[in-house]
Amino acid sequence: IFLFASLILSYNDLLAQNISDICAKQKGTHAIVNRPTIATPEEDQYDVTHLAFDIALNNTNTDVSGNVITTAKVVATSMAVYAFELSRDITLDSVKVNNVLISAGQINTTGDIRKVTLNAALPVSTVFKAQVYYHGTLPNGSGFFTRGLNQVNLPSGTPIMYTLSDPFTAQDWWPSKQSLQDKIDSVDMWVTVPATNKAGSNGLLKNVTAMPGGKSRYEWKTKYPIDYYLISVAVAPYGDYSYYMHYTDGSGDSMLIQNYVYDSLAYMPANKKALDTTGLIVDYFSKLFGRYPFDKEKYGHCIAQPLGGGMEHQTMTTLAFAQGTLIAHELGHQWWGDHVTNSTWADVWLSEGFASYTEQLFVEHFQGGAAFKTYRTNVFNDAMSSNTGSVYVDDTTDANRIFDGVLTYRKGASVVHMLRYLAPKDEDFFTVLKNYQQQHAFGFASTENLKDIAEQVYGVALDTFFDQWIYKEGFPRYGGKWYQDGNQFYLQINQTTSAPSSIAYFTMPLEINLRSDAGDTVIKVYNNAVSQNYSLSVGRIIKGITVDPNNHVLNKASAFTNDPTLSVTNNDIIAIAAYPNPSNDGWKLNGLSNNMDVVLADIAGAIKWKGKATASEIFIPSLSLPAGNYICTIITNGADVVKVIKLSK
């Protein structure tokens, strides 16, 4: 989902800024409140396998009528009540179970929950069909998180109608089970509309059947598992702009890109170029995450400008307007949210945070590294507009908290980038993404599932990283001082946080740029304390320093002052030396004191070895390490003094 506060920006304006900056926001910190995963316990007694819609919709109102057949399998020991959700604003006409009409006295309605007492309890593993006939006129929605049917007249006078079910409004327009963890195996969507309209939906259009009274029935079918909130219909006097994209992986495969756009001469000249990038992005993202998950069907868009953003309806996004990063975000959702769905709404950053980061991947690939850094900087700045609040959703009863623009989207995307920054090699990060998609294909995943996969690929524990960035609040603020005495350089990093009641300090590898007339040098230090001193040898005169010069860590940094009083109080640490250096087999460190911690990391900051000195000398093995440069950090007991040595193999 993308939520836009304004639609008056021009295409060039949008390209010049972070698309998320004009997203609506809802900030706040709450005590943990979780919405039940289902509306009533009886819904957990069956698993939905197929839906067959035969409904009528219009682009001029929010009327809905028809029937939906739910095919499901009993998963409880027995099921005596069939429960589902259907808005209290909708009239339930009748219900059939296994083609037997249920009497009105067997149907109980409490709010939006409908319970049907069956003629006989169904035993476990029984497959049954429940057919619900209904009709009604819903109150009109006004965009995200309001109602399931949204009817709007465009400034031109053209009426359109589109559905929005995320997160809890599927019940407004069809008899649903709104459970994230019950994906429907397949869906047939038959929608009858005035013949002047088209109806766009999920999967492939199998047929258009002429109906009495100047109507047409659009018959769509998807055979891929789909979550309830991703089922959609959009109705308008659309034109069809379709083409085939071609994969560049050597397979020779192609796939349909189908766009339902307003049937006007003005639309395509202004938007064709952006729509044509869709196929290129499908191909590129397929290389990053694995082949587009629904490639036997299609990807495309139903344009609905008043939506004010985008909604990642599976295989056919509902889109406000054609713009590169918005297209990338909603397309990214086809992997992040649709193919692999967050296990709970509390884990929604796995959908929205990653989809937001796909914007940056789009910018990096198609616009270059400088634009990527600028975009990331804007995202970071927005993520730090709130000092508190966790990425993990602490109130899943509130749609605005679930889809918080700052925490779920921008801070979520920032965490994804920092996970990339921690990778031993950049390709390891993308291996994590591919493994995640493969291991949880067409299913569900939690934050802990992602952490486990990243730990396997990176070869290091990531408990601290996920705890501080996902479950805790805020971000670090760095300040400090430095001093150079001959070839000896001293650095003190002091850290506070924006949410000290949640976390005292963040543990992160930090890049430090040492500025010099002879050329800048970037070193990486391991920072894991409120105040930490570092000592290293340098061969040039340092004029100043910059913390995190490449903007890889979500943080705010103040100026570091040159302070001649700064020095290492533990003189023993200055005498520590490593030899041989370079070495193929390993390095010996001498001059150590008892209980000093020794940490070896690669230049990306990934920890490769840890040890604790029990004597004056310690050996760091390197046979299993690839050739290259490494950073050895020596920490005194209490982490108050640190020496950094560059080692080479």
N, C-alpha and C positions, 0 to 999 in steps of 0.2 A: 504494500500500500504506500502511496505517496499522497500527502495531504497538502494542498496548496492554498495559501491565504489570498492569493491574488492571481488573476489571469490577464492582467493588463501589460505584463512584460513582453517585450518583443523577443523574437528568436535570438537575436544577437545579444540582448541583455541576459538571456538565460545562459547562453554559452559562456558569458563572462563571469558567472558566479557559481557558487555551489548551489545546486538545485535544492538542497535540503534547507537552505537559508530562508526560503519562502514557504516552508512547511508550517502548518499550524502546530502549536506546542501546548502541552499541558504539563505544568511542573508541580512537584510536591513530593513530600515524603510521608508515607503512611505506615502504620503498624501493619504487619503481614495479615492480609485478608485474602483467602482463596475461594473462588467460585467453584462449586461442585462441577465435576467434569460432565455430568449429565443433569437434566432437570428433575428427574425422579428415578429412584433405584430400579424400577421395573425396566427402564431402558437398557440396563446392563444385562438383561436376560436374553438378548438376541443380538446377532451380528448381521448387519445389512450387507447383502451381496449384489443387489441390482435394484435400480430405480427405473421405472417407465413412466415418464410424464406425458400427458395428453391434455394440454391446457391452452386457454385462449388469453391473449394479452393484447393491449392496444398502446399506441404511442401517444394517445391524447388523454389518458386517465390512468388510474391505478386499480382498475378492475382486473380481477383474476377469476377464472372459473375452469372447471374440468376435473380431472382425477389423476392421482398418482398411485401406481402399484409398487409397493415395497416388497421385494423378495428378501427373506432373511432366514437365518438358521438359529434355532434355540441353542443357547450355550449354558443355560442354567439347568439344574436337575429337572425342573419342569417349569412351564410358563403358563399361568392362568390368566394373566392380564397383559394385553398388548398396549403399551404406552408410547405416545409420541407427542410432539410439540406442534401446535398450530394456533396462530394468533387468535385471541378472543374477538378480534374485529372481523374474523372470517366465519361464515356460516358453514358448519359441517352438515352436509346433506345426508350422507349415508356412508356406511362402512361395510365392506365385504371381507371376510377372511376365508381363504381357500374357496372363493366364489360363493360363499354362503352369506346371505344378508344378516347383519347383526341388528337386533331390535334396538330402538332408541333407548329403552330402559337399561340396556347393557353398556351405554356410553356415559361416562362421567367427565365433566369439564370443570377444572379448577384453574382459573386464570388462563394461561396459554397451554396448560397440560391437559391432554385428552387421554383417558384410560378406557380401554375396551375390555370388558369381561368376556372371555372366550366361552363358547358353548362347552368346551372340554379342555382341560389343561393339556398342553403339548409337551411331550417328553423331550429330553435333551437330544440334540442332533436333528430334530425335525425341521425340515425346510417348509416354510409357509409363505403365502402371499396375502398381503393386506392391501385392499384397494379402497382409497379414501376419495369420495366425491365432495367437492366444496365450491363455494363461490363467495364473493364479497368485494367491497371497495375499501381499500386500506387508506388510512391517513397518509398523505403524501410525505415522502422522505425529503430531507434537505441536505443530502450528502452522507458522508461517512457517519456510521454509528447511530443513525436516526431510525430509518425504516427500511424494509426490504425492497420496496418498489419506489422508484424515484422518477417522477414525470416533470419535464421542464420544456417550456417553449423557448427556443433560441431567439436571439435578437432579430433574426430574419423572419421569425414567425413559425419556423419549422418545429413541430413537436417531436420529442424523443422520450423514451422510457427505458430505464435500465435497472437491473437488480443489484443489490448490495447485501450480502449475507454476513459479512465479517464484522464483528466476531459472533454475534448472537441474534441475527435477524433473518436467518433462513426460514424460521417459523412464520414469518409474515406472509410468505407467498407459496409455501409448500409444506405438507405434513412431514416433519423432519425429526431426526435424532441428532441433536447438536453436540456430538461427541468427537473431539479431535482424534481419538484413538480408534475410531471405527470407520476406516476408509471404505467407501462403496466400490466394489470391484468393477462395475461398469454402469453406464447410464445411457438410456434412450431418451432424448428430449424432443418431443413433438410439440411445436408451438404454432397455433393458428393465429394469424394476424391479418389485418387488411392487406389486400393484394398490392397496394401501393408501397408497402413496407417490406423490409427484410428483417428476419430475426436471426441474430448471431448467437452462437453458443459453443459449448465445448466439443472437441473431437472433430469428426468429419461430417460434412453435410451429405447425407445419403440420398435425399430426394426432396423435391418441392412438389406438393400435391395441391391441385386446384380444388377449392372447397366451395360449397354453395354460399351465396350472399356476397360475392366479391371478396372472398378470403383466400389465403394461401396457407398451407401447413408446411412449415420448415421442419425437416426430420433429421436431427443430428444424433450422432452416436459416438461415444468414447468407450474404449475397451481397457483403458488404464485406470488403476485405482485412483480415487479422488476423494478428498475430504469435503464434508458438507458445505463449508463456506466458500468453496471454489467453484461450485455449480452456478451458472449464470445465464442470463438472457438479456439481450439489448435489442430494442425495437425502434426503428426509424426508417425514413425513406433513403436507405443507404444505397451507395454504389459499391461495387465489388472491385477492389484493386488487388489482384493476386499475382504472384510470380513464384518461381522456384529458386531457392538458394541452393548452392552447391558446396559440399564439404571439400576442404582442401587437404584431407588426411590421406589421400591416395585411394580412397574407396570408390570414388566416382559417384557416390550417393548424392541425392538431392532431396529436398523437402519443400512442401507447400508453405508459402507465407501468404496468408489471406487477411486482407484488411477491409473491413466494412467502414466506409467513409461517407460523409455527407455528400449526397449526389448533387454537387454544385460545381460549376466551372471554376469557381474561385479557390476551392480547397486544394486540389491536387498541385497546381503550380507552386503553392507556398509550402507544401508538406511532403511532396514526393521524395525529395532528396533524403529527408530524415527517415521516411518509411523504408527507403531502399537500403539504409544502413542496417536494418534489422537482420537481414540475412547474413551480413558480414559479422555482426555481433554473435549470432547463433554459432557460426563457425568458430570464432575466436573463443567464446566461452566453452565450447565443446572441447577445445584443446586444454583448457585450464581445469575443468571440472569433470570431464568425461562427456561422451556423446549426449546431445540434447535428449532428455529422458522420454519424450513423447514423439519421437521422430517418425513413427509409423502413421502419425496423424498429421499434425500441422503446428505452426505457431502463427499468431496474428493478433489483430486489434479490432475492437469495436469502439469507434470514436464517440465519446460522450463528453463534450467540452464542459458542461456545467458541473461535472464530477469534481473538477478542481484538483486533479492529480491522476492517480492510476490505481487500479486494483488487479492483482495478478491472477485473474481467473484462468484456470488451467487450460492451456493451449490457445486461449483467446482473451487477452487482457482487455479490460475496459479502460480506455485511455482518454484523458482530457485533450491532449494535443500531442503532436509528433515532435519530439525534441530528444536529442541524443542521450543525455544522461537519464532522463525519465524512461525512455525505451529500454536502456540498459538495466535500470533498477528493476522494472517489472519483468523483463526477460530473465534477469538473474534469479528472480523468485521461482522460476520454473524448476530450478535445482534447489534453491534455498527457501523452502516453505511448501512447495507443491510436491516435488519428487520425494524429498525428505522433510517431513513436517515436525515442528517442535512438539515434544511429548506433552507439554502443558503450556498454557498461556504465560506462565511465569518465565518460560524459556524462549519467549518470542524473539529475543535478540538473535537467535540462531536463524531466524527468517529475515527480520527487518535489518539487523545489524549487518549481516552478510550481503543482503541485497543492496544496502546502502554502500557497502564497500565495492560491489561490482561497478558502481558508478566510477569509482576511482580507477579500477582496473581498465574500464573503457577509456577514461581520459589518458591513463598512462600509455596504453597501446596506440590509440588513434591520434593523440595530441602531443605526446612526448613527456619526458621526465620533468621539465620545468612546470608544465601545466599540472602534472600530477602532484608535485609538491605544493603548488599554490592551492589546489583543490583540497588537499589534505590539511593544509594550514587553516583554511576556512572551516573545515569540519571540526578540527581540534578546538578552534576558538569558540565555535558554537557549543561544542560538548562541554566546555568549561564555563558556559553562561549560567550554569547552576552549580553551586558549590556542594550540594548534597544530592542524595538519591542514588540508588543502585541500578545497575543494568538489569539485574534479576528483578522481575516485577513483584512488588510486595503487596499489590492489590489487584487481583485478577477479576474483581467484580466491576471494575471501572474501565471502560473501553479507552478512555482518554489516558489513563495510567498505562495500560497495556501498550498503547501506541504513542507513548511520550516521545515527542520529536527530539528532545535533547538526550534523554537517557537510552531509550531503545534504539533509536536510529543513529544519531551522531556519536554518542559515546560507544554504542555497540560497534559501529564501524571503526572507531578508534582502537578498540580492543582487538578487532580483527587485524588491523595493521600492526599493532604491537606484537601480536602472535607471529606475524610474518617476520618482524624485526628480530625476534628471538630465535628464528630458525637457524640451524647450523649452516645451511645453504638455502638460497632462495627457492630452489626446486623442492626442498623438503617441505616447505609450506604448502606448495601445490600438491605434493604427494598426500599430505594430510587431507586436503580438500577432496581429492579424488577418492581416497580410502573411505572417507566419511560417506560420500555419495554411494560408493559400492557396497559398503557394509550395511547401510540402512536404506537401500533402494526401495522406493514405493512404501516406505514405512515411516517410523518415527525415531527421534533421537533427542537426547537431553544434553545439557551442558557437560555433565559428567562423561557422556559418551564421546563428545568431542575432545575433552581433556585426555581421556584414555588413548585415543588414536594419536593425538599430538605427542604424548609421552612416548608411545611406541616408536614413532618416526624420529623424533628429536633425540631420543635416548636419555632424557633427563626428566626429573619430576617437575611437574608444573602446578602442584597444589597451591603454592604461594601466589603464583601469577593469577590463577583463576579466582582464588579467594579474595585477593585484594582488588581486582578489577571488575569482577562480576558480582560478587556478593557483598563486598564492602562499598563504601561511598567515597566520593570526592576524587581528588587528584593531588599530586605533589607540587610543592612550590620550592624551588631551589635557589639558594643564595650562598655566599661564602666569600673567600679571599684566597689570594695566591701570592707567592713570592719566589724569586729566583736568586740563588746565591751561587755564582759561578755556573757550573754545569748541573747543580742540584736544584730541582724544581719542586716546590712545596705547594700543595693544594688542599684547601679545606672546603668540603661541601656540607652545608647545613640545610636540613630539610624540614619543612612544616607541611601540613596537609590542609586542604580546604574543609575537611570534615574530621577534625581531630577526635571527636567522640566516637567515630567509627573505626579509624585507623591512625596510628601514630606516625608511621612512615611507610613508604612503598619500597620494595626491593626490586631494583631494575639495573641492568647494565646501561651505562650512560656514555655516550660519545662526548668527548671534550675536544674542542678545536683550540689548539695552541697557535695563536697568531704571531707571525714573525716576518720581518722584512726579507728574510732568506727563504720564505715559503711557509705556508701553514702546515701543521701536522695534526691529524685527528687520532686521538688515543681513545681507548674504551676502558672504563673503570667499573668495578662492581660496587654499587651503592646500596647498603642495607642497614643504615643507621640514621638516627636523627642528626648526628654530627660525625663526620668521618674525615680523617687526614690522610693524605697521599704523598708519597715521595718518589720521584723518578729522576733519572739522569737525562739531560737534554744537551744537544750539541749546538744550540743556537740561542740567540737572545729573544726571550718571549716578551711581546708587547701587550698581550691581553688574551683573554679566553672567552669562548662561547660554549655554553652548555647545550647539548642536543642540537648541533648546527643543522642537521638534516631533518629535524622535526619528526623523529621516529617515536618519541615518548610523549604521551599526553601530560603536559606540565606547563607551569608558569615559572619563569626564571627572572630573577632580578640581577642587577649588575654585580660582578665579582670585583672586589677592590684589591689593589696591590698593597699588601700589608707587610712591611719589613720585620714585624715582630713574629710573623708566622714561621715556625720551624718544627722539625720533628723532635719531640721531647725525649723519645726513646732513641738514644744515639746508636744503640746496638743494631737497629734495623738498617741504618745507612750502610753498614759494613757487609750486609748480605750480598753474596755474589753467586752467579750461576755459571757452570762450566761443564763440559765444553759447550760452546754456543757459537755457531749452530752445531746440532748433533743429530745423528740418525737413530740412535738407540735410546737416548734419554738424557736428562740433565741432572746434575747434582747441585743442590743449593747448600752452601755452608754459611756459617755465621748466625744460624737460627738460635732462638731461645725456646725453651720448653713451652709446649701448648700453643705455639704460633700456628695459625691455620694457613694452608697453602692451597690456592685454587688456580687451576689452569683452564683457560678458556680460549676458544678460537677468536678470530678477529670479529666475528659476528656476535660474540658474547655468549655463545653456547658453552656450558661447562663441560670439559672433557675429563677432568680428573680433580679429586680432592684429597687432601691429606692433612695430618696434624703432626707437627714436629714433636718427637719425644727425645731428641738429641740435637746436637748442633748441626747435623747434616741430614738431608732427605733426598731421595732419588725419585724423579718424575719419569716414568716410562713413556716412550714415544714410538715404539715399534709399530703399534697399530694405528698410529695417526698418519693422515696424509701429509705430504710435504707442504710447508707454508709457515706463516708466522702465527705465534701464539702469545697470549698475555698471561703472565704469571703474577698473581696477586698474593702478597704476604700480609696477613692480618694479625696484629698482636691481640693478646687476650683482652676481651672487652671491645674489640673492633675500633679502638681509638687511634691507631696508627696503621697506615697501610703503605707498603712499598710495591711498586709496579715494575716488572722487568719484562722486556720483550725477548721472547725466545724464538729461535728459528730451527726448522728441520729441513 
